[in-house]
């Protein structure tokens, strides 16, 4: 009982410290968010002022041109005009020239302020995102400390094992939600917001800079929308490739690798040995996710110029090999925060398969997995 009371006291102190930390991080996030909204409003006002300044500069430039032409006419036929007319022509030309210089200077100051605000907004956005991430992590800890962990404390004897057990389950859910939210926020949502802002400027650009400039803006808009659509399709595909159920593993894998090659510019070669077969859904999903994870790791971390993927399907065994010519790594060296290899091993272990990793710094990486096909659950069939 004394040990239980000690644990409860420790948990209570931890909860108090975690709660204070969460409040402080929340305040930082709110302050950044308030400043972000203020600067966003100021940026909108500056953009409107820049447009008005351009219009005023164009009008002043037109008046200045007329004044200069008038001055040239007076200077050319000096004898035809009185001293008053000559002085008036000179003063007008000079006044418009001064006004034009002042307008250009003011426009430059507005543009400099706009650029400064945009850079500040980017930094504030990063601060807010980091604050949100920290709050999510703290929520994981709070859920762990106050949730079901107390019910299994009599089963798990070691406190460190309990912590890892509870955090791993909760954090996996939080990470998946956060990843999807971040991909949508940083991808399609951000692009759509930019499309809205850019679309509002197209009409003004058409009025002030002409048709050619407006067409450039429209082309940029079209590209942004196209990129956003591709990003949405990629997110949907990552969640669950619909072709996996309809067409099977090999066609889905082939399509994914082609898309990855087009998106990354890295040469990805795919080869299937033997006949194409269908396997149970859970097995096809696990194999697809394994290869997807391996290819993504090679793209993100290996700096590879070429990736090779080979599959061999037999009645009793499925073999997959993923090889890259990247910078490689030391499999024995554990890096904190990286769970890609752990996730792949867990997928294969669920299917009673085996995985081997051959990699050395500077010599690329080769990953091979073998999964047995159990005849009582396989339900395999040849694809006609």
C-alpha positions in Angstrom: 0.0 0.0 0.0 2.9 2.4 0.7 4.2 1.9 -2.8 0.7 2.6 -4.2 0.5 5.8 -2.2 3.9 6.8 -3.4 2.9 6.3 -7.0 -0.3 8.3 -6.5 1.7 11.2 -4.9 4.2 11.1 -7.8 1.3 11.1 -10.3 -0.4 14.0 -8.6 2.8 16.1 -8.7 3.3 15.2 -12.4 -0.3 16.2 -13.2 0.2 19.5 -11.5 3.4 20.2 -13.4 2.0 19.0 -16.7 -1.1 21.2 -16.2 1.0 24.3 -15.6 3.1 23.6 -18.6 0.0 23.1 -20.8 -1.4 26.5 -19.6 1.9 28.3 -20.4 2.1 26.7 -23.8 -1.5 27.6 -24.5 -0.8 31.2 -23.5 2.1 31.3 -25.9 0.0 29.9 -28.7 -2.8 32.4 -28.0 -0.5 35.3 -28.0 1.0 34.2 -31.3 -2.5 33.6 -32.7 -3.6 37.1 -31.7 -0.5 38.7 -33.2 -1.1 36.6 -36.3 -4.6 37.9 -36.7 -3.5 41.5 -36.2 -0.7 41.2 -38.7 -3.1 39.4 -41.1 -5.5 42.3 -40.9 -2.7 44.8 -41.4 -1.4 42.9 -44.4 -4.8 43.1 -46.0 -4.9 46.9 -45.5 -1.3 47.3 -46.9 -2.2 45.2 -50.0 -5.2 47.5 -50.6 -3.0 50.6 -50.0 -0.4 49.3 -52.5 -3.2 48.9 -55.1 -4.4 52.5 -54.5 -0.8 53.7 -54.5 -0.3 52.2 -57.9 -3.4 53.8 -59.2 -2.4 57.2 -57.8 1.1 56.9 -59.2 -0.3 56.1 -62.7 -2.5 59.2 -62.5 0.4 61.4 -61.3 2.6 59.9 -64.0 0.1 60.9 -66.6 -0.2 64.5 -65.3 3.6 64.7 -65.1 3.9 63.6 -68.7 1.4 66.4 -69.8 3.3 68.9 -67.6 6.6 67.9 -69.2 5.1 68.2 -72.7 3.8 71.6 -71.8 7.2 72.7 -70.5 8.9 71.5 -73.7 6.4 73.4 -75.8 6.9 76.6 -73.8 10.7 76.2 -73.9 10.6 75.6 -77.6 8.5 78.7 -78.4 9.8 80.8 -75.5 9.1 84.2 -77.2 5.3 83.4 -77.6 4.7 83.0 -73.9 4.9 85.5 -71.0 7.2 85.1 -68.0 4.2 84.0 -65.9 3.3 81.2 -68.3 6.9 80.0 -68.4 7.2 80.0 -64.7 3.8 78.2 -64.3 4.8 75.5 -66.8 8.1 74.9 -65.0 6.6 74.8 -61.5 3.9 72.3 -62.6 6.4 70.0 -64.2 8.6 70.2 -61.1 5.7 69.7 -58.7 4.4 66.5 -60.4 8.0 65.2 -60.6 8.3 65.7 -56.8 4.9 64.1 -56.1 5.8 61.1 -58.3 9.1 60.6 -56.4 7.3 60.8 -53.0 4.6 58.3 -54.2 7.3 55.8 -55.4 9.1 56.2 -52.0 5.8 55.6 -50.1 5.0 52.6 -52.3 8.5 51.1 -51.6 7.9 51.5 -47.8 4.6 49.8 -48.1 6.1 46.9 -50.0 8.9 46.6 -47.5 6.4 46.5 -44.6 4.3 43.9 -46.5 7.3 41.7 -47.0 8.3 42.0 -43.3 4.7 41.1 -42.2 4.7 38.1 -44.5 7.9 36.8 -43.0 6.6 37.4 -39.5 3.4 35.6 -40.3 5.4 32.6 -41.4 7.3 32.5 -38.2 4.2 32.9 -36.1 2.5 30.1 -38.0 5.4 27.8 -37.1 5.2 28.9 -33.5 1.4 28.2 -33.4 1.9 24.8 -35.0 4.7 23.9 -32.6 2.5 25.0 -29.6 -0.4 22.8 -30.9 2.0 19.9 -31.2 3.2 20.3 -27.7 -0.3 20.6 -26.3 -1.2 17.4 -28.2 1.8 15.6 -26.6 0.8 16.9 -23.2 -2.8 15.7 -23.7 -1.3 12.2 -24.5 0.5 12.4 -21.1 -2.6 13.5 -19.3 -4.7 10.8 -20.8 -2.1 8.3 -19.8 -1.9 9.5 -16.3 -5.7 9.7 -15.7 -7.0 7.0 -18.0 -7.0 3.2 -18.1 -3.5 2.9 -16.9 -4.7 2.8 -13.3 -6.8 -0.2 -14.0 -3.9 -2.3 -15.3 -1.3 -1.1 -12.7 -1.7 -4.4 -10.8 -0.8 -6.3 -13.9 2.2 -4.3 -15.1 4.8 -4.4 -12.3 7.4 -2.1 -13.8 6.5 1.6 -13.9 8.7 2.3 -17.0 7.0 -0.5 -18.9 3.6 0.8 -17.9 4.5 4.3 -19.2 5.7 2.9 -22.5 2.7 0.7 -22.8 0.1 3.4 -22.2 1.9 6.1 -24.2 2.4 4.0 -27.2 -1.3 3.1 -27.6 -2.5 6.7 -27.1 0.3 8.4 -29.0 -0.3 6.2 -32.1 -3.8 7.4 -32.3 -2.9 11.1 -31.7 0.0 10.9 -34.3 -2.3 9.5 -37.0 -4.9 12.2 -36.4 -2.2 15.0 -36.2 -0.6 13.7 -39.4 -3.8 13.8 -41.4 -4.8 17.2 -40.0 -1.3 18.6 -40.7 -1.3 17.2 -44.3 -4.7 18.8 -45.0 -3.8 22.1 -43.3 -0.4 22.4 -45.0 -1.6 21.1 -48.4 -5.1 21.6 -49.8 -6.3 24.0 -47.1 -3.3 26.3 -47.5 -3.5 26.2 -51.3 -7.2 27.0 -51.3 -6.6 30.0 -49.0 -3.9 31.2 -51.4 -6.2 30.7 -54.4 -8.8 32.9 -52.7 -6.3 35.7 -52.1 -4.8 35.4 -55.6 -8.2 35.3 -57.3 -9.1 38.6 -55.6 -6.1 40.3 -57.2 -6.7 39.0 -60.8 -9.3 41.6 -61.6 -7.1 44.4 -60.2 -4.1 43.1 -62.1 -6.3 43.1 -65.3 -7.3 46.7 -64.7 -3.8 48.0 -63.9 -1.3 45.7 -65.6 -3.2 44.5 -68.6 -4.4 41.2 -70.0 -1.0 39.5 -70.3 -0.2 39.9 -66.6 -3.7 38.8 -65.7 -3.2 35.6 -67.8 0.0 34.9 -65.9 -1.9 35.2 -62.6 -4.7 32.8 -64.0 -2.1 30.3 -65.1 -0.5 30.4 -61.6 -4.0 29.9 -60.1 -4.7 26.9 -62.4 -1.4 25.3 -61.3 -2.2 25.9 -57.6 -5.6 24.2 -58.0 -4.0 21.3 -59.9 -1.4 20.8 -57.3 -4.0 20.9 -54.5 -6.1 18.3 -56.3 -3.1 16.0 -56.6 -2.4 16.5 -52.9 -6.0 15.5 -52.0 -5.8 12.4 -54.2 -2.5 11.5 -52.6 -3.9 11.8 -49.1 -6.9 9.7 -50.0 -4.7 7.1 -51.6 -2.5 7.0 -48.5 -5.5 6.5 -46.3 -6.8 3.5 -48.3 -6.0 2.7 -52.0 -9.4 1.7 -53.3 -7.8 -0.3 -56.1 -6.4 -2.7 -53.6 -9.8 -4.3 -53.0 -10.9 -4.2 -56.7 -7.7 -5.0 -58.6 -5.4 -6.6 -56.1 -1.9 -6.0 -54.7 0.2 -5.9 -57.8 -1.8 -3.4 -59.9 -2.2 -1.2 -56.9 1.5 -1.4 -56.0 2.5 -0.7 -59.6 0.3 2.4 -59.8 1.6 3.7 -56.5 5.3 3.3 -57.5 4.6 5.0 -60.9 3.0 7.9 -59.0 5.9 8.0 -56.5 8.4 8.1 -59.4 6.6 11.0 -61.1 6.2 12.9 -57.8 9.8 12.6 -56.6 11.8 12.3 -59.8 13.6 9.3 -58.4 13.9 6.2 -60.7 11.7 3.4 -59.2 11.9 0.1 -61.0 9.3 -2.6 -60.2 9.5 -6.2 -61.2 7.1 -9.1 -60.4 8.4 -12.7 -60.6 5.9 -15.5 -61.1 2.2 -15.4 -61.4 -0.1 -12.8 -60.1 -2.3 -14.0 -57.2 -4.9 -12.7 -54.8 -4.5 -13.1 -51.1 -6.7 -12.3 -48.0 -7.3 -8.6 -47.7 -5.4 -8.2 -44.4 -2.4 -9.8 -46.0 -2.5 -7.6 -49.1 -2.9 -4.5 -47.1 0.0 -5.4 -44.8 2.4 -6.1 -47.8 1.3 -2.9 -49.5 1.9 -0.8 -46.4 5.2 -2.4 -45.8 6.5 -1.6 -49.3 5.0 1.9 -49.1 6.8 2.6 -45.9 10.1 1.2 -47.2 9.9 3.3 -50.4 8.9 6.5 -48.4 11.9 6.0 -46.1 14.2 5.7 -49.1 12.8 8.8 -50.6 12.9 10.9 -47.4 16.1 9.8 -45.8 18.3 7.9 -48.2 19.0 10.6 -50.9 18.7 7.7 -53.4 18.8 8.1 -57.2 17.2 4.7 -57.9 14.9 2.4 -56.0 14.2 -1.2 -57.0 11.2 -3.2 -55.8 10.8 -6.9 -56.6 7.9 -9.3 -55.7 7.7 -13.0 -55.9 4.4 -14.8 -55.2 4.3 -18.5 -54.6 1.6 -20.8 -53.3 3.3 -21.0 -49.8 5.5 -17.9 -49.7 5.4 -14.2 -50.7 8.8 -12.4 -51.0 9.4 -8.7 -51.4 12.7 -6.9 -51.8 13.2 -3.2 -51.7 16.7 -1.9 -52.6 18.1 1.7 -52.9 21.5 3.2 -53.8 21.2 5.9 -51.2 23.5 6.9 -48.3 22.6 3.9 -46.1 22.7 3.7 -42.3 23.7 1.5 -39.4 20.8 -0.8 -38.5 22.2 -1.4 -35.1 22.2 2.3 -34.3 18.8 3.5 -32.8 17.7 7.0 -33.6 15.2 8.6 -31.2 11.9 9.5 -32.7 12.1 7.2 -35.7 9.6 4.4 -35.7 9.4 3.5 -39.4 11.5 0.3 -39.2 9.7 -0.7 -36.0 6.3 -0.3 -37.7 7.4 -2.4 -40.6 8.7 -5.1 -38.4 5.4 -5.1 -36.4 3.4 -5.5 -39.7 5.5 -8.5 -40.7 5.4 -10.1 -37.3 1.6 -10.0 -37.3 1.7 -12.2 -40.4 4.4 -14.5 -38.9 6.8 -13.3 -41.5 10.5 -12.5 -41.4 12.4 -9.4 -42.3 16.1 -8.7 -42.9 17.8 -5.4 -43.3 21.2 -5.0 -45.0 22.6 -1.5 -44.9 25.9 0.3 -44.3 26.7 4.0 -44.5 27.5 5.0 -48.0 26.4 1.6 -49.5 22.6 1.8 -49.8 20.0 -0.3 -48.2 18.4 -3.7 -49.0 15.3 -4.8 -47.2 13.8 -8.3 -47.8 10.6 -9.7 -46.3 9.2 -13.2 -46.5 5.6 -14.0 -45.5 4.3 -17.5 -45.4 0.9 -18.3 -47.0 -1.1 -20.5 -44.7 -3.2 -22.8 -46.7 -6.1 -22.9 -44.2 -6.6 -19.1 -44.4 -4.9 -18.1 -47.6 -7.8 -18.5 -50.0 -5.4 -17.6 -52.9 -6.5 -17.6 -56.5 -4.8 -17.1 -59.8 -5.7 -13.8 -61.6 -7.0 -14.7 -65.0 
